[in-house]
């Protein structure tokens, strides 16, 4: 009986010794070797442990519980990719074009070069010194003779206010005053009853009166209206052009309005 108990104890001790030896061998296999970190060297990142690689060597059961990751293990995070810039062309947003704004503001319209003062060929029958107003084409010619004339751009009467005929220059005035006629005041009661001459005066820098009528060849403080039907029958010019014409003609000059 004693011999049987001794044999059983020896067998149990051998089994326990074998289990402890196996556990020590596994623990020594898992323990990382010590590493040396120098002052100018960063510590190496701890290796990630994955459940699949270690569980295959643990055999499950109690030892897996002791050395496994368990519920607290951390899996590697998925990589985060930086958003790349788009190579598609940027959309063109609609905006208010500057040309459209200028078209809506007459003061910003460019002056048409064809209405600049220039020497042109002229084949009419009028003698030198005659002024010819071409109402449809909005030009004023000062005939020089020898087939030439000075041509200026002008503004003419609105529809219903144009006229034709032959007049003579009856008076000339620099920076004339302006007194709107009663007919105009009926249409525009907001106008002043009288305005002294000056840069803001609608008659501009010079005026040449045509006969006994209310019509004049005069300057304008609205040069953007040259080349248009704009007046109440007067012939308007840019201030620089009317000053030039004023110095070339005299009282008594014949004016033909077409």
Secondary structure, DSSP 8 states (H G I E B T S, - for coil): -HHHHHHHHHHHHHHHHHHHHHHHHHHHHHS-------TTS---------HHHHHHHH-SHHHHHHHS-GGG---------------S---------HHHHHHH-GGG----GGGS-EEEE---S--TT-EEEETTTTEEEEEEETTEEEEEE-BEE-TTT---EEEEEEEEEES--B---HHHHHH-TTS-S-B-SSTTSTT-SEEEEETTSS-EEE--S-GGGTTSEEESS-EE--HHHHHHHHTT--TT-EEEE-
